[in-house]
Amino acid sequence: MKLATITQAGRTKAALVASDGKSVWPLEDFLGRPVPDLTAIIAELDTIRPQLKPAGPGLPLSAIKVEAPIPRPARNIMCVGKNYHEHAKEFTRSGFDSSASSAADAIPTAPIIFTKVPECVIADGGNIRYPAGVSDSLDYEAELGLVIGRGGRGISKADAYNHVCGYTIINDVTARDLQGKHKQWFLAKSLDTFCPMGPWLVTADEVDPANLDVKCWVNDELRQNANTRDLIFDIPTLIATISAGITLKPGDVIATGTPAGVGIGFTPPKFLKRGDRVTIEIEGLGRLSNSVA
């Protein structure tokens, strides 16, 4: 099942997306009550799911605007650094990595967790703002994102997938010069518009997160091409690690890390410029495409 947050006639609402992605049905039509976005029904999705049975044609995409599936997460987006083997190596070689001193410790021994502010989320098709005067080293990171459906603390690896509602695509846009200057990642990752997300949320029952192709193009150049099989720390490990002392809540978003091929992995680096378009495709989840402006 694909779900989205849309804007129709000036109102934002949650919607069911047709399997072909070409039309939608507002959830309020099934439930008889307003559902302003997906965050409002994440916790009760299992209960209401039997009611989400379309009858008749849906609204064409031309009649609505697709927003980010979780337009404003209630809490910071939780992110994982250096979670693909080859990316960990390229990042350490780049000179921007404050978490490693040499190639010998490029691969982390425990998940590296940082966050992005909720306000940096934008939708598919939205513009990534070039932060003139703040950074001139803009980079992209294609990532599989997951949304927590059932909260909890001290979640075991064996039970972790039962807490996932679904998956989406995230572009963890990064100001590399700020990342190097401040020796931490929060500021570099949280500038306005630095978290494109979407286009929709695909429910967990339709996704094998341990075997998904992840691709990213800048304009027409394929830069990233990997599979989630290459994750250093899998999703159960990430959920168990974060929830060990932090209670996860329905609607929390976790970005699972990016593979090799980011801009700083090239010699010289290939940073984003105004007019560039970043397109990310993850198997079964659709495409997320945003331009730099």
VEXDREN-2710 file (C-alpha; in Angstrom, 1 decimal):
% VEXDREN-2710
k/r/px/py/pz
1/MET/0.0/0.0/0.0
2/LYS/1.2/3.5/-0.9
3/LEU/0.2/6.4/1.2
4/ALA/0.8/10.1/0.7
5/THR/0.2/13.5/2.1
6/ILE/-1.3/15.8/-0.5
7/THR/-2.7/19.3/-0.9
8/GLN/-6.1/19.5/-2.6
9/ALA/-8.0/22.8/-3.1
10/GLY/-5.9/24.5/-0.4
11/ARG/-6.3/21.7/2.2
12/THR/-3.6/19.3/3.2
13/LYS/-4.7/15.7/3.8
14/ALA/-3.5/12.1/3.9
15/ALA/-4.3/9.9/0.8
16/LEU/-4.1/6.4/-0.5
17/VAL/-2.1/6.2/-3.7
18/ALA/-3.0/3.9/-6.6
19/SER/-0.6/1.1/-7.2
20/ASP/0.5/2.7/-10.5
21/GLY/1.1/6.0/-8.7
22/LYS/-1.2/7.9/-11.1
23/SER/-4.2/8.8/-8.8
24/VAL/-5.1/9.2/-5.1
25/TRP/-8.0/8.9/-2.7
26/PRO/-8.1/11.1/0.3
27/LEU/-8.4/9.0/3.5
28/GLU/-11.1/11.3/4.8
29/ASP/-13.4/9.7/2.1
30/PHE/-13.0/6.3/3.7
31/LEU/-12.9/7.4/7.4
32/GLY/-15.5/10.1/7.4
33/ARG/-13.2/12.5/9.3
34/PRO/-10.4/14.9/8.4
35/VAL/-6.9/13.4/8.2
36/PRO/-4.6/16.3/7.7
37/ASP/-1.4/14.3/7.0
38/LEU/0.0/10.8/7.4
39/THR/1.3/11.6/10.9
40/ALA/-2.3/11.7/12.1
41/ILE/-3.0/8.0/11.3
42/ILE/0.4/6.3/11.5
43/ALA/-0.3/4.8/15.0
44/GLU/-3.7/3.5/13.9
45/LEU/-2.9/2.3/10.4
46/ASP/-3.3/-1.4/11.2
47/THR/-6.7/-0.7/12.6
48/ILE/-8.1/1.4/9.8
49/ARG/-6.4/-0.4/6.9
50/PRO/-9.4/-2.7/6.2
51/GLN/-11.5/0.5/5.5
52/LEU/-9.1/1.7/2.8
53/LYS/-10.8/0.1/-0.2
54/PRO/-11.2/2.4/-3.2
55/ALA/-14.5/2.4/-5.1
56/GLY/-14.4/4.4/-8.3
57/PRO/-11.7/6.5/-9.8
58/GLY/-9.4/8.5/-7.6
59/LEU/-8.1/12.1/-8.1
60/PRO/-5.5/12.4/-10.8
61/LEU/-2.1/13.7/-9.8
62/SER/-2.8/16.8/-11.9
63/ALA/-5.6/17.8/-9.5
64/ILE/-3.4/17.7/-6.3
65/LYS/0.1/18.5/-5.1
66/VAL/2.1/15.7/-3.5
67/GLU/3.8/16.8/-0.3
68/ALA/6.4/15.0/1.7
69/PRO/4.8/11.9/3.3
70/ILE/5.7/13.2/6.8
71/PRO/5.7/17.0/6.1
72/ARG/6.9/18.1/9.5
73/PRO/8.0/15.2/11.7
74/ALA/7.2/15.8/15.4
75/ARG/10.8/15.3/16.3
76/ASN/14.2/15.6/14.6
77/ILE/14.9/13.1/11.7
78/MET/17.3/10.5/13.1
79/CYS/20.1/9.8/10.7
80/VAL/23.0/7.3/10.4
81/GLY/26.4/8.3/9.2
82/LYS/28.9/6.0/7.4
83/ASN/26.6/3.0/7.1
84/TYR/27.8/1.6/3.8
85/HIS/31.3/0.1/3.6
86/GLU/32.5/1.9/0.5
87/HIS/31.0/5.2/1.5
88/ALA/32.7/5.0/4.9
89/LYS/36.0/4.6/3.1
90/GLU/35.4/7.4/0.7
91/PHE/34.2/9.7/3.4
92/THR/37.4/9.1/5.5
93/ARG/39.6/9.7/2.5
94/SER/37.8/13.0/1.8
95/GLY/39.2/14.8/4.8
96/PHE/35.7/15.8/6.1
97/ASP/35.4/12.9/8.5
98/SER/35.8/13.9/12.1
99/SER/34.8/10.4/13.3
100/ALA/37.9/8.7/12.0
101/SER/41.6/9.5/11.9
102/SER/42.8/7.1/9.2
103/ALA/41.7/4.4/6.8
104/ALA/42.3/1.9/9.6
105/ASP/39.2/3.1/11.5
106/ALA/37.1/4.2/8.6
107/ILE/34.5/1.5/9.3
108/PRO/32.6/2.3/12.5
109/THR/32.2/-0.3/15.2
110/ALA/28.8/1.2/16.4
111/PRO/26.2/3.2/14.5
112/ILE/26.9/6.9/14.2
113/ILE/23.7/8.7/14.9
114/PHE/22.9/12.4/14.2
115/THR/19.8/14.4/13.5
116/LYS/18.3/16.9/11.2
117/VAL/15.6/19.5/12.2
118/PRO/12.1/18.7/11.0
119/GLU/11.8/22.1/9.3
120/CYS/14.3/21.1/6.6
121/VAL/11.9/18.6/5.0
122/ILE/10.6/19.4/1.5
123/ALA/8.6/17.4/-1.0
124/ASP/9.4/15.7/-4.3
125/GLY/9.8/18.5/-6.8
126/GLY/10.6/21.2/-4.2
127/ASN/13.7/23.3/-4.6
128/ILE/16.9/22.7/-2.5
129/ARG/17.9/26.2/-1.5
130/TYR/21.5/27.0/-2.4
131/PRO/22.8/28.6/0.9
132/ALA/24.8/31.5/-0.6
133/GLY/27.0/33.1/1.9
134/VAL/26.7/30.1/4.3
135/SER/28.1/27.2/2.3
136/ASP/29.6/26.6/-1.2
137/SER/30.1/22.8/-0.8
138/LEU/26.7/21.3/-1.3
139/ASP/26.4/17.6/-1.5
140/TYR/23.7/14.9/-1.9
141/GLU/23.1/11.6/-0.1
142/ALA/20.6/9.0/-1.3
143/GLU/19.0/7.2/1.6
144/LEU/16.4/4.7/2.5
145/GLY/14.1/6.2/5.2
146/LEU/11.9/4.3/7.5
147/VAL/8.9/5.5/9.6
148/ILE/8.1/4.1/13.0
149/GLY/4.5/2.8/13.3
150/ARG/4.6/1.3/16.7
151/GLY/6.6/3.1/19.4
152/GLY/8.7/1.6/22.2
153/ARG/11.9/1.6/24.2
154/GLY/14.3/-1.2/24.5
155/ILE/13.1/-2.7/21.2
156/SER/14.9/-6.0/20.4
157/LYS/16.5/-6.7/17.0
158/ALA/14.1/-9.7/16.7
159/ASP/11.1/-7.4/17.1
160/ALA/12.4/-4.3/15.3
161/TYR/10.6/-4.8/12.0
162/ASN/7.3/-5.0/13.8
163/HIS/7.7/-1.4/14.8
164/VAL/8.2/-0.1/11.2
165/CYS/5.1/1.3/9.4
166/GLY/6.8/1.8/6.1
167/TYR/9.6/3.2/3.9
168/THR/10.3/6.3/1.9
169/ILE/13.2/8.0/0.1
170/ILE/15.3/10.7/1.7
171/ASN/18.0/13.0/0.3
172/ASP/20.3/13.9/3.2
173/VAL/21.6/17.1/1.7
174/THR/24.8/18.3/3.4
175/ALA/27.0/21.4/3.5
176/ARG/30.4/19.7/3.5
177/ASP/32.4/22.8/4.5
178/LEU/30.2/23.3/7.6
179/GLN/30.6/19.6/8.4
180/GLY/34.4/20.1/8.4
181/LYS/34.4/23.5/10.1
182/HIS/32.2/22.5/13.1
183/LYS/33.5/18.9/13.5
184/GLN/30.0/17.7/13.8
185/TRP/27.1/17.1/11.5
186/PHE/24.0/18.8/12.8
187/LEU/24.4/22.3/11.3
188/ALA/25.7/20.9/8.0
189/LYS/22.7/18.7/7.7
190/SER/19.9/20.9/8.9
191/LEU/19.9/24.0/6.7
192/ASP/16.5/25.0/5.2
193/THR/15.3/22.5/2.5
194/PHE/18.1/20.0/3.3
195/CYS/15.8/17.0/3.7
196/PRO/13.9/16.2/0.5
197/MET/11.5/13.3/1.3
198/GLY/9.0/11.2/-0.7
199/PRO/7.2/10.9/-2.9
200/TRP/5.2/8.5/-0.7
201/LEU/5.3/6.1/2.1
202/VAL/5.2/2.4/1.1
203/THR/3.9/0.1/3.8
204/ALA/6.4/-2.4/5.3
205/ASP/4.5/-5.4/4.0
206/GLU/5.4/-4.4/0.4
207/VAL/9.1/-3.8/1.0
208/ASP/12.2/-6.0/1.6
209/PRO/14.4/-3.4/3.1
210/ALA/17.4/-5.7/3.2
211/ASN/17.6/-6.0/-0.6
212/LEU/16.8/-2.7/-2.3
213/ASP/18.7/-1.1/-5.2
214/VAL/19.5/2.5/-4.4
215/LYS/20.5/4.9/-7.3
216/CYS/21.1/8.6/-7.5
217/TRP/21.7/10.8/-10.6
218/VAL/22.9/14.4/-10.7
219/ASN/21.4/15.7/-13.9
220/ASP/22.0/12.7/-16.2
221/GLU/25.0/11.3/-14.5
222/LEU/24.5/8.2/-12.4
223/ARG/26.5/8.9/-9.2
224/GLN/25.3/6.3/-6.7
225/ASN/24.4/2.7/-7.5
226/ALA/24.3/0.2/-4.6
227/ASN/22.0/-2.1/-2.6
228/THR/20.9/-2.1/1.0
229/ARG/22.6/-5.5/1.3
230/ASP/25.7/-3.4/1.8
231/LEU/24.6/-1.7/5.0
232/ILE/27.1/-2.0/7.8
233/PHE/24.4/-1.9/10.4
234/ASP/21.0/-3.3/9.4
235/ILE/17.6/-1.8/10.3
236/PRO/17.1/-4.0/13.4
237/THR/20.4/-2.9/14.7
238/LEU/19.6/0.7/14.2
239/ILE/16.2/0.5/15.8
240/ALA/17.6/-1.5/18.8
241/THR/20.5/1.0/19.2
242/ILE/18.4/4.1/19.1
243/SER/15.5/2.7/21.2
244/ALA/17.8/1.3/23.9
245/GLY/17.5/4.6/25.8
246/ILE/15.2/6.7/23.7
247/THR/11.5/5.9/23.4
248/LEU/10.6/5.8/19.7
249/LYS/7.2/7.2/18.8
250/PRO/4.9/6.6/15.9
251/GLY/5.9/9.0/13.0
252/ASP/9.6/9.1/14.0
253/VAL/11.7/9.0/10.8
254/ILE/15.1/7.2/10.6
255/ALA/17.4/7.7/7.6
256/THR/19.6/4.7/7.2
257/GLY/22.7/6.1/5.6
258/THR/24.0/6.6/2.0
259/PRO/26.2/4.5/-0.3
260/ALA/29.4/5.5/-2.1
261/GLY/29.3/8.1/-4.9
262/VAL/28.6/11.3/-3.1
263/GLY/30.2/14.5/-4.3
264/ILE/33.1/14.4/-2.0
265/GLY/34.0/10.9/-3.1
266/PHE/35.3/12.3/-6.5
267/THR/38.7/13.9/-7.2
268/PRO/38.1/16.8/-7.4
269/PRO/34.8/16.8/-5.5
270/LYS/31.6/17.2/-7.5
271/PHE/29.6/19.7/-5.4
272/LEU/26.1/20.7/-6.4
273/LYS/25.5/24.0/-8.3
274/ARG/22.5/26.1/-8.9
275/GLY/20.4/24.4/-11.6
276/ASP/21.6/20.9/-10.8
277/ARG/18.8/18.3/-10.4
278/VAL/19.2/15.4/-8.0
279/THR/17.1/12.3/-8.7
280/ILE/17.0/9.3/-6.3
281/GLU/15.4/6.0/-7.1
282/ILE/14.9/3.2/-4.6
283/GLU/13.5/-0.1/-5.8
284/GLY/9.7/-0.2/-5.1
285/LEU/9.6/3.2/-3.5
286/GLY/9.5/5.5/-6.6
287/ARG/11.6/8.5/-7.5
288/LEU/12.5/11.6/-5.5
289/SER/13.7/14.5/-7.7
290/ASN/14.7/18.0/-6.6
291/SER/16.6/20.9/-8.2
292/VAL/19.1/23.3/-6.6
293/ALA/18.0/26.9/-6.8
END
